């Protein structure tokens, strides 16, 4: 019975591969036709490849860009964070203080010595954020 299942799976796999090849051929044919139309339109309009590239890279209208930027602020990444802790036994192992504790940090935390692994942070100058006084 196992060989019957294996042979059926092999047959399905062959059929799947054949269908994928057909799909790729159809997509390629379709892409070729669309590209030919694009090239014809571009030539008729006097556009160069760089004109088309810059137009494609221009992206969405300003309104859509603002909306996307606003959405990315809520869910986007916060950027790279400098490491806050360094393993005294292996200085190559560092941890930002975010996410899951590495095993060496977990061991130090349970021993109550995690603060000794803090990396000295350079003092950053205070930024004055008040508005300038008007005279």
C-alpha positions in Angstrom: 0.0 0.0 0.0 2.9 2.4 0.8 4.3 1.9 -2.7 0.9 2.7 -4.2 0.7 6.0 -2.2 4.3 6.8 -3.2 3.6 6.2 -6.9 0.5 8.4 -6.7 2.5 11.1 -5.0 5.2 10.9 -7.7 2.6 11.1 -10.4 1.0 14.1 -8.8 4.4 15.7 -8.5 5.1 15.2 -12.2 1.7 16.7 -13.1 2.4 19.6 -10.8 5.8 20.2 -12.5 4.2 20.0 -15.9 1.5 22.5 -14.9 4.1 24.9 -13.5 6.0 24.7 -16.8 2.8 25.5 -18.8 2.1 28.4 -16.4 5.5 29.8 -16.9 5.3 29.5 -20.7 1.9 31.2 -20.7 3.2 34.0 -18.4 6.2 34.5 -20.6 4.1 34.7 -23.7 1.8 37.2 -22.0 4.8 39.2 -20.7 6.4 39.3 -24.2 3.2 40.7 -25.7 2.8 43.3 -23.0 6.5 44.3 -23.2 6.1 44.7 -27.0 3.1 47.0 -26.5 5.0 49.0 -23.9 8.1 49.4 -26.2 5.9 50.5 -29.1 4.0 53.0 -27.0 7.3 54.4 -25.5 8.9 54.7 -29.0 5.8 56.4 -30.3 5.8 58.9 -27.4 9.6 59.5 -27.7 10.3 58.1 -24.2 13.6 56.6 -23.2 14.3 53.7 -20.9 15.5 56.1 -18.2 12.2 58.1 -18.5 10.3 54.9 -17.9 12.6 53.8 -15.0 12.3 57.1 -13.3 8.5 57.1 -13.7 8.4 53.6 -12.2 10.6 54.6 -9.3 8.6 57.7 -8.6 6.0 55.5 -6.9 2.7 56.5 -5.6 1.1 60.0 -5.6 2.0 62.3 -2.6 -1.2 61.6 -0.8 -0.7 57.9 -0.9 2.9 58.3 0.2 1.8 60.4 3.2 -0.7 57.7 4.1 1.9 55.0 3.8 4.4 56.9 5.9 1.7 57.5 8.6 0.9 53.7 8.6 4.5 52.7 8.8 5.1 54.9 11.9 2.6 52.8 13.7 3.8 49.4 12.6 7.2 50.0 11.1 10.5 49.0 12.6 12.2 51.2 15.1 15.6 51.0 13.6 18.9 49.6 14.9 19.5 49.7 18.6 23.0 49.7 20.1 23.8 46.8 22.4 23.2 47.6 26.1 24.8 44.5 27.7 28.0 42.5 26.9 28.9 39.1 28.1 32.0 39.5 30.4 33.1 35.9 29.6 32.8 36.4 25.8 32.9 40.1 24.7 31.7 39.2 21.2 28.2 38.3 22.7 26.1 41.4 23.1 22.4 42.0 23.8 20.3 45.2 23.2 18.1 44.6 26.2 15.2 43.9 24.0 13.6 40.6 23.1 14.4 37.3 24.6 17.3 37.1 27.0 20.3 35.2 25.7 21.4 32.3 28.0 24.4 34.2 29.4 22.2 37.2 30.3 19.6 34.9 31.8 22.2 33.2 34.0 23.5 36.6 35.1 20.0 37.9 35.8 19.2 34.9 38.0 22.5 35.4 39.8 21.6 39.1 40.3 24.7 40.3 38.4 23.2 41.5 35.1 23.9 45.1 35.9 27.7 44.3 35.8 27.3 43.5 32.1 26.1 46.9 31.2 28.1 48.6 28.5 29.2 52.1 29.3 27.2 54.4 27.1 28.8 57.7 25.9 27.2 60.7 27.4 25.0 62.4 24.8 24.7 66.2 25.0 21.3 67.4 26.1 19.2 68.7 23.2 17.4 72.0 24.0 13.9 71.7 22.7 12.3 74.9 24.0 11.4 77.6 21.5 13.8 80.5 21.5 12.8 83.4 23.6 11.4 86.4 21.8 12.7 89.8 22.8 
